[in-house]
Amino acid sequence: MLIKDTLVRPLVTEKSTSGLGNERTYAFEVSLGSDKQQIKLAVESFFGVKVETVRTSVVRGKNKRFGRHYGKRKNWKKAYVTLAEGHALNLFG
C-alpha cells in the first residue's frame, strides 16, 4: 500500500484536538487495510516528524434510513498517533 493511500484525512474535532490527554496526540482517518507500521511510516514521511506510538480502532458503520430505504454507512479506521517529545504537527497552515 502506498503512503498516500494510507492517510485519508486528519480528524479535527473538539475531542481529537483537546480531549486526548496530551498535546502530542493526533487523530487520523486511515485506510481500512493499513496496519500500525504503515501508518507510522506514512505520518513520519509526510509530515517529517518522529512517531512514538500508534493506536488504531475500527469504527463500525451505522445503519441509516434514507426515506423509505435502509442502508448502512461504511466502516472506517481511526488512528491515534502520538509524536515523540519535541515534535508537533501544524494542521491549520
MOPAC internal coordinates of N, CA, C and O (Angstrom, degrees):
PM7 1SCF
backbone

  N    0.0000 0     0.00 0     0.00 0    0    0    0
  C    1.4448 1     0.00 0     0.00 0    1    0    0
  C    1.5242 1   108.61 1     0.00 0    2    1    0
  O    1.2310 1   120.54 1   -44.79 1    3    2    1
  N    1.3044 1   116.57 1   135.21 1    3    2    1
  C    1.4521 1   121.91 1  -179.14 1    5    3    2
  C    1.5180 1   111.09 1   -75.06 1    6    5    3
  O    1.2310 1   121.39 1   -23.10 1    7    6    5
  N    1.3216 1   114.95 1   156.90 1    7    6    5
  C    1.4698 1   120.54 1  -178.65 1    9    7    6
  C    1.5241 1   110.34 1   -64.39 1   10    9    7
  O    1.2310 1   120.48 1   141.12 1   11   10    9
  N    1.3269 1   116.68 1   -38.88 1   11   10    9
  C    1.4664 1   118.64 1  -178.17 1   13   11   10
  C    1.5224 1   112.03 1   -70.43 1   14   13   11
  O    1.2310 1   120.10 1   159.22 1   15   14   13
  N    1.3323 1   117.41 1   -20.78 1   15   14   13
  C    1.4574 1   120.59 1   178.42 1   17   15   14
  C    1.5250 1   112.57 1   -86.68 1   18   17   15
  O    1.2310 1   119.83 1   166.84 1   19   18   17
  N    1.3198 1   117.94 1   -13.16 1   19   18   17
  C    1.4641 1   121.42 1  -177.06 1   21   19   18
  C    1.5220 1   111.28 1   -76.96 1   22   21   19
  O    1.2310 1   119.98 1   126.91 1   23   22   21
  N    1.3219 1   117.63 1   -53.09 1   23   22   21
  C    1.4652 1   121.67 1  -179.16 1   25   23   22
  C    1.5258 1   109.51 1   -85.33 1   26   25   23
  O    1.2310 1   120.30 1   -54.52 1   27   26   25
  N    1.3309 1   117.04 1   125.48 1   27   26   25
  C    1.4570 1   121.07 1   178.37 1   29   27   26
  C    1.5238 1   109.78 1   -93.61 1   30   29   27
  O    1.2310 1   120.53 1   126.72 1   31   30   29
  N    1.3359 1   116.60 1   -53.28 1   31   30   29
  C    1.4659 1   120.53 1   179.72 1   33   31   30
  C    1.5135 1   108.86 1  -167.08 1   34   33   31
  O    1.2310 1   119.96 1   -25.19 1   35   34   33
  N    1.3345 1   117.68 1   154.81 1   35   34   33
  C    1.4662 1   119.25 1   171.79 1   37   35   34
  C    1.5254 1   109.57 1   -78.31 1   38   37   35
  O    1.2310 1   120.62 1   -34.92 1   39   38   37
  N    1.3044 1   116.43 1   145.08 1   39   38   37
  C    1.4633 1   121.04 1   177.38 1   41   39   38
  C    1.5215 1   107.95 1   -95.33 1   42   41   39
  O    1.2310 1   120.99 1   -71.04 1   43   42   41
  N    1.3229 1   115.71 1   108.96 1   43   42   41
  C    1.4557 1   121.70 1  -178.41 1   45   43   42
  C    1.5199 1   107.33 1  -109.45 1   46   45   43
  O    1.2310 1   121.13 1   -90.90 1   47   46   45
  N    1.3256 1   115.45 1    89.10 1   47   46   45
  C    1.4548 1   122.40 1   176.90 1   49   47   46
  C    1.5187 1   108.29 1  -125.83 1   50   49   47
  O    1.2310 1   120.70 1    -7.68 1   51   50   49
  N    1.3125 1   116.27 1   172.32 1   51   50   49
  C    1.4568 1   119.85 1   179.21 1   53   51   50
  C    1.5217 1   110.68 1   -63.46 1   54   53   51
  O    1.2310 1   120.44 1   138.83 1   55   54   53
  N    1.3113 1   116.76 1   -41.17 1   55   54   53
  C    1.4574 1   120.17 1  -179.70 1   57   55   54
  C    1.5254 1   111.70 1   -68.73 1   58   57   55
  O    1.2310 1   119.90 1   139.68 1   59   58   57
  N    1.3210 1   117.79 1   -40.32 1   59   58   57
  C    1.4601 1   119.64 1  -176.33 1   61   59   58
  C    1.5252 1   112.88 1   -76.42 1   62   61   59
  O    1.2310 1   119.68 1   158.07 1   63   62   61
  N    1.3274 1   118.21 1   -21.93 1   63   62   61
  C    1.4581 1   119.21 1  -178.86 1   65   63   62
  C    1.5157 1   113.40 1   -92.41 1   66   65   63
  O    1.2310 1   119.51 1   151.90 1   67   66   65
  N    1.3323 1   118.54 1   -28.10 1   67   66   65
  C    1.4634 1   118.58 1  -176.84 1   69   67   66
  C    1.5203 1   113.66 1  -128.93 1   70   69   67
  O    1.2310 1   119.55 1   161.66 1   71   70   69
  N    1.3146 1   118.46 1   -18.34 1   71   70   69
  C    1.4489 1   119.88 1  -172.16 1   73   71   70
  C    1.5105 1   116.12 1   -98.62 1   74   73   71
  O    1.2310 1   119.21 1  -170.80 1   75   74   73
  N    1.3305 1   119.12 1     9.20 1   75   74   73
  C    1.4588 1   120.56 1  -176.73 1   77   75   74
  C    1.5231 1   113.47 1   -90.60 1   78   77   75
  O    1.2310 1   119.52 1  -178.55 1   79   78   77
  N    1.2980 1   118.52 1     1.45 1   79   78   77
  C    1.4561 1   119.72 1   173.50 1   81   79   78
  C    1.5163 1   114.63 1   107.29 1   82   81   79
  O    1.2310 1   119.41 1   139.27 1   83   82   81
  N    1.3214 1   118.74 1   -40.73 1   83   82   81
  C    1.4590 1   119.32 1   177.18 1   85   83   82
  C    1.5217 1   110.03 1  -142.66 1   86   85   83
  O    1.2310 1   120.95 1    -8.11 1   87   86   85
  N    1.3257 1   115.79 1   171.89 1   87   86   85
  C    1.4564 1   120.89 1  -174.92 1   89   87   86
  C    1.5224 1   112.07 1   -83.05 1   90   89   87
  O    1.2310 1   119.81 1   171.83 1   91   90   89
  N    1.3192 1   117.97 1    -8.17 1   91   90   89
  C    1.4577 1   120.81 1  -175.90 1   93   91   90
  C    1.5223 1   113.20 1   -97.33 1   94   93   91
  O    1.2310 1   119.17 1  -177.12 1   95   94   93
  N    1.3226 1   119.20 1     2.88 1   95   94   93
  C    1.4650 1   122.62 1  -178.63 1   97   95   94
  C    1.5224 1   109.71 1  -103.77 1   98   97   95
  O    1.2310 1   121.31 1   -50.86 1   99   98   97
  N    1.3335 1   115.11 1   129.14 1   99   98   97
  C    1.4579 1   122.16 1  -179.00 1  101   99   98
  C    1.5246 1   108.79 1  -126.31 1  102  101   99
  O    1.2310 1   120.57 1   -29.44 1  103  102  101
  N    1.3359 1   116.52 1   150.56 1  103  102  101
  C    1.4637 1   121.73 1  -179.64 1  105  103  102
  C    1.5217 1   109.15 1  -111.10 1  106  105  103
  O    1.2310 1   121.21 1   -40.81 1  107  106  105
  N    1.3390 1   115.29 1   139.19 1  107  106  105
  C    1.4607 1   122.00 1   179.47 1  109  107  106
  C    1.5202 1   109.18 1  -134.04 1  110  109  107
  O    1.2310 1   120.82 1   -32.68 1  111  110  109
  N    1.3246 1   116.04 1   147.32 1  111  110  109
  C    1.4555 1   120.38 1   165.08 1  113  111  110
  C    1.5167 1   105.86 1   -88.84 1  114  113  111
  O    1.2310 1   120.62 1   -52.08 1  115  114  113
  N    1.3247 1   116.41 1   127.92 1  115  114  113
  C    1.4617 1   121.78 1  -177.66 1  117  115  114
  C    1.5235 1   108.48 1  -123.28 1  118  117  115
  O    1.2310 1   120.72 1   -12.81 1  119  118  117
  N    1.3225 1   116.23 1   167.19 1  119  118  117
  C    1.4564 1   119.72 1   179.51 1  121  119  118
  C    1.5195 1   109.96 1   -68.32 1  122  121  119
  O    1.2310 1   121.01 1   -29.36 1  123  122  121
  N    1.3070 1   115.67 1   150.64 1  123  122  121
  C    1.4595 1   121.69 1  -173.39 1  125  123  122
  C    1.5227 1   112.63 1   -66.32 1  126  125  123
  O    1.2310 1   119.63 1   153.59 1  127  126  125
  N    1.3200 1   118.30 1   -26.41 1  127  126  125
  C    1.4591 1   121.14 1  -177.61 1  129  127  126
  C    1.5093 1   114.94 1   -93.72 1  130  129  127
  O    1.2310 1   119.37 1  -176.69 1  131  130  129
  N    1.3155 1   118.81 1     3.31 1  131  130  129
  C    1.4605 1   120.73 1  -177.24 1  133  131  130
  C    1.5238 1   110.61 1   -86.67 1  134  133  131
  O    1.2310 1   120.92 1   -31.52 1  135  134  133
  N    1.3473 1   115.85 1   148.48 1  135  134  133
  C    1.4547 1   120.54 1   177.45 1  137  135  134
  C    1.5289 1   109.74 1  -108.48 1  138  137  135
  O    1.2310 1   120.64 1     0.37 1  139  138  137
  N    1.3283 1   116.38 1  -179.63 1  139  138  137
  C    1.4610 1   121.17 1  -173.13 1  141  139  138
  C    1.5234 1   112.34 1   -64.89 1  142  141  139
  O    1.2310 1   119.79 1   142.31 1  143  142  141
  N    1.3326 1   118.00 1   -37.69 1  143  142  141
  C    1.4572 1   120.46 1  -179.98 1  145  143  142
  C    1.5272 1   111.14 1   -66.85 1  146  145  143
  O    1.2310 1   119.93 1   140.55 1  147  146  145
  N    1.3242 1   117.73 1   -39.45 1  147  146  145
  C    1.4594 1   120.87 1   177.91 1  149  147  146
  C    1.5225 1   111.45 1   -66.72 1  150  149  147
  O    1.2310 1   120.42 1   141.71 1  151  150  149
  N    1.3281 1   116.81 1   -38.29 1  151  150  149
  C    1.4615 1   120.81 1   179.09 1  153  151  150
  C    1.5278 1   109.95 1   -66.37 1  154  153  151
  O    1.2310 1   120.49 1   136.69 1  155  154  153
  N    1.3217 1   116.67 1   -43.31 1  155  154  153
  C    1.4682 1   121.31 1   178.97 1  157  155  154
  C    1.5192 1   110.56 1   -61.30 1  158  157  155
  O    1.2310 1   119.90 1   133.77 1  159  158  157
  N    1.3243 1   117.80 1   -46.23 1  159  158  157
  C    1.4564 1   122.16 1   179.44 1  161  159  158
  C    1.5250 1   111.27 1   -63.29 1  162  161  159
  O    1.2310 1   120.25 1   139.45 1  163  162  161
  N    1.3361 1   117.12 1   -40.55 1  163  162  161
  C    1.4600 1   120.94 1  -179.11 1  165  163  162
  C    1.5233 1   111.71 1   -65.65 1  166  165  163
  O    1.2310 1   119.94 1   136.28 1  167  166  165
  N    1.3326 1   117.71 1   -43.72 1  167  166  165
  C    1.4683 1   120.38 1  -179.52 1  169  167  166
  C    1.5243 1   110.36 1   -68.15 1  170  169  167
  O    1.2310 1   120.13 1   138.04 1  171  170  169
  N    1.3340 1   117.35 1   -41.96 1  171  170  169
  C    1.4607 1   120.22 1  -179.59 1  173  171  170
  C    1.5254 1   111.82 1   -64.38 1  174  173  171
  O    1.2310 1   120.05 1   138.19 1  175  174  173
  N    1.3231 1   117.51 1   -41.81 1  175  174  173
  C    1.4597 1   119.18 1  -177.87 1  177  175  174
  C    1.5313 1   112.36 1   -77.67 1  178  177  175
  O    1.2310 1   119.76 1   144.72 1  179  178  177
  N    1.3303 1   118.06 1   -35.28 1  179  178  177
  C    1.4607 1   120.52 1  -177.00 1  181  179  178
  C    1.5225 1   112.17 1   -75.38 1  182  181  179
  O    1.2310 1   120.06 1   136.89 1  183  182  181
  N    1.3318 1   117.49 1   -43.11 1  183  182  181
  C    1.4584 1   121.20 1  -176.07 1  185  183  182
  C    1.5242 1   113.26 1   -99.86 1  186  185  183
  O    1.2310 1   119.38 1   166.66 1  187  186  185
  N    1.3244 1   118.79 1   -13.34 1  187  186  185
  C    1.4629 1   121.34 1   179.20 1  189  187  186
  C    1.5152 1   113.35 1    71.31 1  190  189  187
  O    1.2310 1   120.12 1  -141.46 1  191  190  189
  N    1.3322 1   117.37 1    38.54 1  191  190  189
  C    1.4630 1   121.99 1  -179.96 1  193  191  190
  C    1.5256 1   108.92 1  -123.59 1  194  193  191
  O    1.2310 1   120.31 1    -9.57 1  195  194  193
  N    1.3236 1   117.02 1   170.43 1  195  194  193
  C    1.4552 1   123.08 1   177.75 1  197  195  194
  C    1.5193 1   108.37 1  -102.77 1  198  197  195
  O    1.2310 1   120.27 1   -55.92 1  199  198  197
  N    1.3516 1   117.08 1   124.08 1  199  198  197
  C    1.4552 1   122.99 1  -177.97 1  201  199  198
  C    1.5209 1   109.05 1   -95.43 1  202  201  199
  O    1.2310 1   120.61 1   -47.70 1  203  202  201
  N    1.3296 1   116.43 1   132.30 1  203  202  201
  C    1.4597 1   122.07 1   178.43 1  205  203  202
  C    1.5248 1   111.39 1   -90.16 1  206  205  203
  O    1.2310 1   119.82 1   124.13 1  207  206  205
  N    1.3371 1   117.95 1   -55.87 1  207  206  205
  C    1.4643 1   121.93 1  -179.50 1  209  207  206
  C    1.5222 1   110.41 1  -138.44 1  210  209  207
  O    1.2310 1   121.37 1   -21.81 1  211  210  209
  N    1.3287 1   114.99 1   158.19 1  211  210  209
  C    1.4644 1   122.75 1   175.54 1  213  211  210
  C    1.5190 1   107.92 1  -134.11 1  214  213  211
  O    1.2310 1   120.60 1   -52.43 1  215  214  213
  N    1.3244 1   116.47 1   127.57 1  215  214  213
  C    1.4621 1   121.97 1   173.79 1  217  215  214
  C    1.5173 1   107.66 1  -118.53 1  218  217  215
  O    1.2310 1   120.28 1   -39.44 1  219  218  217
  N    1.3204 1   117.08 1   140.56 1  219  218  217
  C    1.4609 1   120.73 1  -178.03 1  221  219  218
  C    1.5193 1   110.28 1  -127.07 1  222  221  219
  O    1.2310 1   121.49 1   -24.21 1  223  222  221
  N    1.3183 1   114.75 1   155.79 1  223  222  221
  C    1.4565 1   121.42 1   172.57 1  225  223  222
  C    1.5170 1   108.27 1  -151.97 1  226  225  223
  O    1.2310 1   120.74 1   -34.95 1  227  226  225
  N    1.3202 1   116.19 1   145.05 1  227  226  225
  C    1.4613 1   121.85 1   177.55 1  229  227  226
  C    1.5241 1   107.66 1   -96.73 1  230  229  227
  O    1.2310 1   121.10 1   -56.14 1  231  230  229
  N    1.3198 1   115.49 1   123.86 1  231  230  229
  C    1.4550 1   121.77 1   179.40 1  233  231  230
  C    1.5226 1   106.87 1   -94.99 1  234  233  231
  O    1.2310 1   120.77 1   -63.17 1  235  234  233
  N    1.3093 1   116.14 1   116.83 1  235  234  233
  C    1.4651 1   121.18 1  -177.98 1  237  235  234
  C    1.5240 1   109.89 1   -75.81 1  238  237  235
  O    1.2310 1   120.98 1   -40.22 1  239  238  237
  N    1.3392 1   115.72 1   139.78 1  239  238  237
  C    1.4563 1   121.19 1  -179.29 1  241  239  238
  C    1.5177 1   111.70 1   -71.41 1  242  241  239
  O    1.2310 1   121.05 1   -36.39 1  243  242  241
  N    1.3146 1   115.60 1   143.61 1  243  242  241
  C    1.4576 1   120.90 1  -178.97 1  245  243  242
  C    1.5286 1   110.54 1   -84.86 1  246  245  243
  O    1.2310 1   121.09 1   -28.35 1  247  246  245
  N    1.3211 1   115.53 1   151.65 1  247  246  245
  C    1.4577 1   120.97 1   170.86 1  249  247  246
  C    1.5194 1   107.83 1   -79.55 1  250  249  247
  O    1.2310 1   120.68 1   -52.07 1  251  250  249
  N    1.3179 1   116.31 1   127.93 1  251  250  249
  C    1.4585 1   121.41 1  -176.89 1  253  251  250
  C    1.5189 1   109.92 1  -127.58 1  254  253  251
  O    1.2310 1   121.55 1   -22.64 1  255  254  253
  N    1.3173 1   114.64 1   157.36 1  255  254  253
  C    1.4489 1   121.51 1   178.56 1  257  255  254
  C    1.5192 1   108.38 1  -115.41 1  258  257  255
  O    1.2310 1   120.59 1   -48.93 1  259  258  257
  N    1.3297 1   116.47 1   131.07 1  259  258  257
  C    1.4521 1   122.90 1   178.64 1  261  259  258
  C    1.5203 1   107.59 1  -120.01 1  262  261  259
  O    1.2310 1   120.41 1   -90.21 1  263  262  261
  N    1.3200 1   116.83 1    89.79 1  263  262  261
  C    1.4610 1   120.77 1  -175.20 1  265  263  262
  C    1.5154 1   109.92 1    69.22 1  266  265  263
  O    1.2310 1   120.76 1    60.20 1  267  266  265
  N    1.3295 1   116.16 1  -119.80 1  267  266  265
  C    1.4670 1   120.06 1   178.03 1  269  267  266
  C    1.5180 1   112.32 1   -87.43 1  270  269  267
  O    1.2310 1   120.24 1   169.46 1  271  270  269
  N    1.3027 1   117.14 1   -10.54 1  271  270  269
  C    1.4544 1   121.68 1  -172.08 1  273  271  270
  C    1.5237 1   111.59 1  -100.33 1  274  273  271
  O    1.2310 1   121.56 1   -35.18 1  275  274  273
  N    1.3033 1   114.63 1   144.82 1  275  274  273
  C    1.4559 1   120.69 1   177.07 1  277  275  274
  C    1.5203 1   109.58 1  -106.58 1  278  277  275
  O    1.2310 1   120.82 1   -35.85 1  279  278  277
  N    1.2942 1   116.03 1   144.15 1  279  278  277
  C    1.4572 1   120.70 1   179.46 1  281  279  278
  C    1.5146 1   109.66 1  -148.58 1  282  281  279
  O    1.2310 1   120.89 1     0.49 1  283  282  281
  N    1.3131 1   115.90 1  -179.51 1  283  282  281
  C    1.4548 1   121.57 1  -178.98 1  285  283  282
  C    1.5157 1   108.04 1  -135.54 1  286  285  283
  O    1.2310 1   120.67 1   -46.39 1  287  286  285
  N    1.3272 1   116.33 1   133.61 1  287  286  285
  C    1.4506 1   120.04 1   174.32 1  289  287  286
  C    1.5200 1   109.09 1   -74.08 1  290  289  287
  O    1.2310 1   120.64 1   -23.15 1  291  290  289
  N    1.3002 1   116.38 1   156.85 1  291  290  289
  C    1.4523 1   120.20 1  -175.58 1  293  291  290
  C    1.5309 1   111.15 1   -76.50 1  294  293  291
  O    1.2310 1   120.85 1   -27.05 1  295  294  293
  N    1.3248 1   115.99 1   152.95 1  295  294  293
  C    1.4586 1   121.59 1   172.86 1  297  295  294
  C    1.5272 1   108.47 1   -74.28 1  298  297  295
  O    1.2310 1   120.64 1   -30.66 1  299  298  297
  N    1.3327 1   116.38 1   149.34 1  299  298  297
  C    1.4527 1   120.49 1   177.06 1  301  299  298
  C    1.5192 1   109.72 1  -146.30 1  302  301  299
  O    1.2310 1   120.73 1   -17.75 1  303  302  301
  N    1.3077 1   116.20 1   162.25 1  303  302  301
  C    1.4566 1   121.75 1  -174.70 1  305  303  302
  C    1.5185 1   109.94 1  -112.42 1  306  305  303
  O    1.2310 1   121.14 1   -43.05 1  307  306  305
  N    1.3251 1   115.42 1   136.95 1  307  306  305
  C    1.4505 1   123.37 1   179.30 1  309  307  306
  C    1.5187 1   108.45 1  -113.86 1  310  309  307
  O    1.2310 1   120.13 1   -41.52 1  311  310  309
  N    1.3198 1   117.36 1   138.48 1  311  310  309
  C    1.4626 1   122.10 1   178.68 1  313  311  310
  C    1.5142 1   109.39 1  -125.45 1  314  313  311
  O    1.2310 1   120.82 1   -49.58 1  315  314  313
  N    1.3411 1   116.03 1   130.42 1  315  314  313
  C    1.4514 1   122.66 1   173.04 1  317  315  314
  C    1.5161 1   107.52 1  -101.64 1  318  317  315
  O    1.2310 1   120.42 1   -63.26 1  319  318  317
  N    1.3204 1   116.80 1   116.74 1  319  318  317
  C    1.4582 1   122.64 1  -175.57 1  321  319  318
  C    1.5242 1   108.45 1  -110.37 1  322  321  319
  O    1.2310 1   120.92 1   -57.71 1  323  322  321
  N    1.3419 1   115.85 1   122.29 1  323  322  321
  C    1.4588 1   121.36 1   176.23 1  325  323  322
  C    1.5192 1   108.33 1  -103.61 1  326  325  323
  O    1.2310 1   120.83 1   -54.51 1  327  326  325
  N    1.3230 1   116.02 1   125.49 1  327  326  325
  C    1.4516 1   121.33 1  -177.82 1  329  327  326
  C    1.5217 1   110.45 1   -87.66 1  330  329  327
  O    1.2310 1   121.09 1   -20.80 1  331  330  329
  N    1.3282 1   115.52 1   159.20 1  331  330  329
  C    1.4591 1   121.56 1   178.00 1  333  331  330
  C    1.5279 1   109.38 1   -69.50 1  334  333  331
  O    1.2310 1   121.12 1   -17.37 1  335  334  333
  N    1.3097 1   115.46 1   162.63 1  335  334  333
  C    1.4721 1   122.46 1  -179.35 1  337  335  334
  C    1.5343 1   109.87 1   -58.62 1  338  337  335
  O    1.2310 1   120.99 1   -48.66 1  339  338  337
  N    1.3235 1   115.72 1   131.34 1  339  338  337
  C    1.4679 1   120.84 1   177.96 1  341  339  338
  C    1.5216 1   114.07 1    91.65 1  342  341  339
  O    1.2310 1   119.28 1   176.47 1  343  342  341
  N    1.3147 1   118.99 1    -3.53 1  343  342  341
  C    1.4657 1   122.04 1   178.87 1  345  343  342
  C    1.5320 1   109.36 1  -108.20 1  346  345  343
  O    1.2310 1   121.16 1   -31.30 1  347  346  345
  N    1.3242 1   115.39 1   148.70 1  347  346  345
  C    1.4639 1   121.39 1   179.08 1  349  347  346
  C    1.5169 1   108.79 1  -152.68 1  350  349  347
  O    1.2310 1   120.59 1   -21.59 1  351  350  349
  N    1.3294 1   116.48 1   158.41 1  351  350  349
  C    1.4535 1   123.26 1   177.49 1  353  351  350
  C    1.5141 1   108.99 1  -110.29 1  354  353  351
  O    1.2310 1   121.31 1   -37.92 1  355  354  353
  N    1.3275 1   115.09 1   142.08 1  355  354  353
  C    1.4579 1   120.94 1   173.74 1  357  355  354
  C    1.5203 1   107.03 1  -110.20 1  358  357  355
  O    1.2310 1   120.26 1   -87.29 1  359  358  357
  N    1.3252 1   117.12 1    92.71 1  359  358  357
  C    1.4553 1   121.77 1  -174.97 1  361  359  358
  C    1.5191 1   113.03 1   -82.80 1  362  361  359
  O    1.2310 1   119.76 1   166.79 1  363  362  361
  N    1.3226 1   118.06 1   -13.21 1  363  362  361
  C    1.4670 1   120.89 1  -173.23 1  365  363  362
  C    1.5183 1   114.17 1  -105.94 1  366  365  363
  O    1.2310 1   119.82 1  -168.64 1  367  366  365
  N    1.3203 1   117.94 1    11.36 1  367  366  365
  C    1.4540 1   116.24 1   177.01 1  369  367  366
  C    1.4277 1   111.53 1   141.66 1  370  369  367
  O    1.2310 1   120.10 1   180.00 1  371  370  369

